[in-house]
């Protein structure tokens, strides 16, 4: 059996693994089956930070972590959100692969669909002036209305958004 659905984190190659048994198909997964990020034995470069400050709580993917936000890796981030009881994720631009901005790849749509199902919000820090493909700009306008994904020029503005929506 592959590691999808197993205890531990399998979506980031090279990430620290948590020993546990693989779950059979149809096995109910409870929140207690998900290991919170703070309990991972050796916090390696692939694990997001859990930020709790000033009335907000979120997962943060800072620069230099080598994590690409993909439709596969977002599943692990959702698991960590559930385990940590947080509903927001903040990512730096470097974690958004080029395929995220090309809507034809379906990467952004798959990621956003998965987070919507769990009521999770994602904010990305992208410096002003970055050019986006026209279809991606149109998607941003729609997402701004929906409240699950936004792009901000800095961390402070993203945190202010988290405060307003949580």
C-alpha positions as CSV (number, residue, x, y, z in Angstrom):
1,X,0.0,0.0,0.0
2,X,1.3,3.5,-0.7
3,X,1.6,6.0,2.1
4,X,-1.5,8.0,1.1
5,X,-3.9,7.7,4.0
6,X,-1.2,6.4,6.3
7,X,-0.3,8.1,9.6
8,X,2.7,10.3,9.1
9,X,3.4,12.7,6.3
10,X,4.1,11.3,2.8
11,X,3.3,14.2,0.5
12,X,6.7,15.9,0.9
13,X,9.6,13.8,-0.2
14,X,12.3,13.8,2.4
15,X,10.1,15.1,5.2
16,X,10.4,13.6,8.6
17,X,8.2,10.5,8.9
18,X,6.1,9.6,11.9
19,X,5.9,5.8,12.5
20,X,2.5,4.4,12.4
21,X,0.3,1.8,10.7
22,X,-1.1,2.2,7.2
23,X,-4.9,2.5,7.2
24,X,-7.0,0.1,5.1
25,X,-9.4,1.5,2.5
26,X,-12.6,2.6,4.2
27,X,-11.0,3.1,7.6
28,X,-12.4,6.2,9.3
29,X,-9.7,8.7,10.0
30,X,-10.2,10.7,13.2
31,X,-8.5,14.0,14.1
32,X,-6.6,12.0,16.7
33,X,-5.0,10.0,13.9
34,X,-3.3,13.1,12.6
35,X,0.0,14.0,14.2
36,X,0.2,17.8,15.0
37,X,3.2,19.6,13.5
38,X,4.6,20.4,16.9
39,X,4.9,16.7,17.8
40,X,7.1,15.8,14.8
41,X,10.4,14.5,16.3
42,X,12.9,16.4,14.2
43,X,11.4,19.5,12.6
44,X,12.9,19.4,9.2
45,X,12.9,21.9,6.4
46,X,9.6,20.5,4.9
47,X,7.4,21.2,7.9
48,X,5.4,24.5,8.1
49,X,5.5,26.7,11.2
50,X,2.4,27.0,13.3
51,X,1.9,30.7,14.2
52,X,-0.3,31.7,17.2
53,X,-0.3,35.4,18.0
54,X,-2.5,38.4,18.5
55,X,-5.7,36.4,18.1
56,X,-4.8,34.6,14.9
57,X,-3.5,31.1,14.3
58,X,-2.2,29.9,10.9
59,X,0.3,27.6,9.2
60,X,3.2,29.6,7.7
61,X,5.5,28.4,4.9
62,X,8.5,30.8,5.2
63,X,11.1,31.3,2.6
64,X,13.7,28.6,2.2
65,X,11.6,25.6,3.1
66,X,11.6,24.0,-0.4
67,X,7.9,23.2,-0.3
68,X,5.9,23.5,-3.5
69,X,2.2,24.1,-2.9
70,X,0.6,21.5,-5.2
71,X,-2.7,19.6,-5.3
72,X,-0.8,16.8,-3.5
73,X,1.0,18.8,-0.9
74,X,-2.1,20.8,0.0
75,X,-3.6,17.6,1.4
76,X,-0.8,17.3,4.0
77,X,-1.3,21.0,4.9
78,X,-5.0,20.4,5.4
79,X,-4.1,17.4,7.7
80,X,-1.8,19.7,9.7
81,X,-4.5,22.4,9.8
82,X,-7.0,19.9,11.2
83,X,-4.4,18.6,13.7
84,X,-3.4,22.0,14.9
85,X,-7.0,23.4,14.7
86,X,-6.1,26.3,12.5
87,X,-8.0,27.4,9.4
88,X,-5.5,29.6,7.6
89,X,-2.3,29.0,5.6
90,X,0.2,31.7,4.7
91,X,2.7,31.0,1.9
92,X,5.6,32.9,0.4
93,X,5.6,33.3,-3.4
94,X,8.5,30.8,-3.8
95,X,6.1,28.0,-2.7
96,X,3.8,28.6,-5.6
97,X,5.1,26.7,-8.6
98,X,4.8,28.2,-12.1
99,X,2.0,25.7,-12.8
100,X,-0.1,27.4,-10.1
101,X,-0.3,30.6,-12.2
102,X,-1.2,28.7,-15.4
103,X,-4.9,27.8,-15.0
104,X,-4.7,25.3,-17.9
105,X,-2.7,23.0,-15.6
106,X,-5.7,22.9,-13.2
107,X,-3.2,23.1,-10.2
108,X,-4.7,26.3,-8.7
109,X,-8.2,25.1,-9.2
110,X,-7.5,21.7,-7.5
111,X,-5.8,23.3,-4.6
112,X,-8.5,25.9,-4.0
113,X,-11.3,23.3,-4.3
114,X,-9.6,21.1,-1.7
115,X,-9.2,23.9,0.8
116,X,-12.8,25.1,0.3
117,X,-14.0,21.7,1.4
118,X,-12.4,22.2,4.8
119,X,-13.1,25.9,5.2
120,X,-9.4,26.8,5.0
121,X,-8.1,30.1,3.7
122,X,-4.8,30.6,1.9
123,X,-2.9,33.9,1.7
124,X,0.1,34.3,-0.5
125,X,2.8,36.9,-0.1
126,X,3.7,38.1,-3.6
127,X,5.6,41.4,-4.2
128,X,3.6,44.0,-6.1
129,X,4.2,44.3,-9.8
130,X,4.4,40.6,-10.5
131,X,2.8,39.9,-13.9
132,X,0.0,37.3,-14.0
133,X,-1.5,35.6,-17.0
134,X,-4.9,37.2,-17.9
135,X,-6.9,34.1,-16.9
136,X,-5.2,34.0,-13.5
137,X,-6.0,37.7,-12.9
138,X,-9.7,36.9,-13.6
139,X,-9.6,34.0,-11.2
140,X,-8.1,36.3,-8.5
141,X,-11.0,38.7,-8.9
142,X,-13.4,35.8,-8.3
143,X,-11.4,34.4,-5.4
144,X,-11.4,37.8,-3.7
145,X,-15.2,37.6,-3.6
146,X,-15.2,34.1,-2.3
147,X,-12.8,34.6,0.6
148,X,-10.7,31.5,0.4
149,X,-7.6,32.8,-1.4
150,X,-5.9,36.2,-1.6
151,X,-2.6,37.6,-2.6
152,X,-0.9,40.3,-0.4
153,X,2.3,42.3,-0.8
154,X,3.4,41.6,2.8
155,X,2.9,39.4,5.8
156,X,1.2,42.1,7.9
157,X,-1.6,42.6,5.4
158,X,-2.2,38.8,5.1
159,X,-2.4,38.6,8.9
160,X,-4.9,41.5,9.0
161,X,-7.1,39.5,6.5
162,X,-6.9,36.4,8.7
163,X,-8.0,38.5,11.7
164,X,-11.0,39.8,9.7
165,X,-12.2,36.4,8.5
166,X,-11.6,34.2,11.6
